[in-house]
Amino acid sequence: MLANIKDILTKAKAENYCVPALGIGNEINFMACLQAAEEKRSPVIMLFMYGKNDIMRFGKWAREQAAQASVPVSIILDHGAEYEHAIWAIHAGFTDIMVDRSKLPFEENMAQVKELTKIAHACGMGVEAELGHVAMGDESVFTRPDEAKRFVEETGVDALAVAIGTAHGAYKDTPKLQFELLEELRDTVPVPLVLHGGSGTGDENLKKACSMGINKLNVAYELYTGAIDSYKNYKESLPENFRSWAPYDLYEKLGEGAKAVAAHHMDLCGSTGKA
Ligand SMILES: [Zn+2]
C-alpha cells in the first residue's frame, strides 16, 4: 500500500526501529526491493534520483506497484535540488520529497524548504530535508542540535537528514560516527532522523545508530554492488561457450543480488515484521 514517510517514520520512531530507504536504479531493483519487503513483512522507502530516473514515467509506474503491495511503500524523490524537481515529483505521483538545500546558508535553506513543505503538505506528501552536509567524500559538516530544532520547528518538515560522520558512495575506511551527537540530536529534534550514506558504514555502526534514533537509513551503493556480484558469480559458474537461455537469467541474477542486500538491511534496521 502507498504510505508517506510521515506515516512510516512516525510509527518507527514510536517503536524505536529504523526503515531502510533503498536506492532505485530501474524496474529490476525496484521489484527486488519490493519482494524483499513483502517477504520480510517490512515497510520500505524507495529512493529515486532526479536525473538518474525519468521521474515522470518511472514515478507513475512505481506508484502503481506500490499501491498493489501488501506492505507500506513510500516513493520519495531523493535529493531534489531544484524547485522544479519537487513540482515534477508531485505530478509524477510520488508520496514524498526530499528537499536538499544543505549547501545553502542556514537561513536560505530554511526558507526554501519551508515553501516546498507548505506545497507538499497541501498535496498530502511528506517532506525530508537535510541540515549539516553529508558529502560525497570526507568533507561532511556535522549537524548542530540547536539549529536542527529551530529548522524543524520553522519549516514543518516530517523528517530530518543529519550529518554525523557518514558520506555518500564508497569509503576508503569504515567511518567514525558521532554517536554522542546523534543522542543529542535525538533528544532535541522533534521529528524522525535520517542517515544518508549507509553503504560501507559497517553493520555494527548502523545497528547502533538505528537503536539511537535513526529511523530512516539510506542505502544505494551496496544494492548496486550486490546486484553486480550476484551476476558475476552466476556468469563464472557457466561453462565456456555455453548455449542456453542463460543471457536472460542476467536480469534475474541482478534482482536476486539486490534483494539479498535489501532483506539484510531490513533485519539490520529492525523493520522486519513491522509492516
Ligand atoms: Zn543522500
Residues whose N, C-alpha, C, O or C-beta is under 5 A from the ligand:
A	BS01	ZN	H196
